Amino acid sequence: MKLNDPLTRYVVRLGDDALIMGHRLSEWMSRAPFLEEDIALSNVALDFVGRARLFYQYAAELMGGEVTEDTFAYQRDVRDFTNLLLCELPRGDFAFTLCRQFLYDAFSLPFTQALCHSTDPQLAAIAAKAEKESRYHLRRSSDWMLRLGDGTQESHERCQNALEQLWIYTDEMFECDDLVNDLVVAGVAVNTSSLRSTWLETVTETLRTATLAVPESQGGVTGGRVGIHTDDLGFILAEMQFMQRAYPGLQW
Amino acid sequence: MSDQLQLYEVFIRSSRGLDHKHVGSLHADDPHQALEYARDVYTRRGEGISIWVVASRDITASQESDCESFYDPLDDKPYRHAAMYELPEGVDSL
């Protein structure tokens, strides 16, 4: 599936981030440490899948023709997905999932807040809804940072390990390519490079309180925005797209 | 985080002017977390505008075995009941 229109490509990126993050979170259903957390994690997963639908529906509207939200989710291959690598990493242990969530939520909140001011009314409307969710997500994941970081020795170590592994994938959130830069000039997209200091401040402050160290590793891994992914994305798509691949157009 | 989660009772007020009603219970590490989980577990479909959580261990409850001494003596004091009043028109319950 070839996307040319810059706005459509941008909207699909945001949809991809949300879908893949939502799918990773949904993998915890019935596997979370206890019932209440299972329901809470599933709620967050649903927020992200819901967000993906809004972006994909808008992208489908921009494309016109036969394209629907499902086309984006089920009929594209790995190289067509343009989500952040951070979102697709396997869920790991509970600490890894929550650390990923925290690093992403700390970005997602200022991002959705900025996107509320987009000159594109549809993007601004989606952002207004997402911003409220992100506020709650960040509160939840920050809370878990404190509980795990300042918890037992094991939870602290698992958290610190997860942060070290995740850190190199955080650069990509602030990367602005030509597509984004042009849309920023038009007032449509968010200049994510300008969000880095806010993000780092939130992360540093929370990790400090949680007795965790901010990782020092430099140099980020990127590629998700141009369709260069880790092996793991292929496995997600294989599972997520199986039914539509085996029985195209299936409905139930 | 402590090893043992505590049990909390959840009360939700569905709209202004109504009482908080007991809706169930849940496990959490502390009251703050209990409130967050109450939101996720009990208010997903817009059931409430206000939530209370109370540690179950802080509730002192009457016991089944107390029934006799607690309630039976009330049965032979009908003058305490409001059942004898004729309700004014327009008042459905008292």
Boltz contact constraints between the chains, C-beta under 6 A:
constraints:
  - contact:
      token1: [A, 36]
      token2: [B, 26]
      max_distance: 6.0
  - contact:
      token1: [A, 36]
      token2: [B, 27]
      max_distance: 6.0
  - contact:
      token1: [A, 36]
      token2: [B, 37]
      max_distance: 6.0
  - contact:
      token1: [A, 36]
      token2: [B, 41]
      max_distance: 6.0
  - contact:
      token1: [A, 39]
      token2: [B, 40]
      max_distance: 6.0
  - contact:
      token1: [A, 39]
      token2: [B, 41]
      max_distance: 6.0
  - contact:
      token1: [A, 40]
      token2: [B, 40]
      max_distance: 6.0
  - contact:
      token1: [A, 43]
      token2: [B, 40]
      max_distance: 6.0
  - contact:
      token1: [A, 147]
      token2: [B, 1]
      max_distance: 6.0
  - contact:
      token1: [A, 151]
      token2: [B, 1]
      max_distance: 6.0
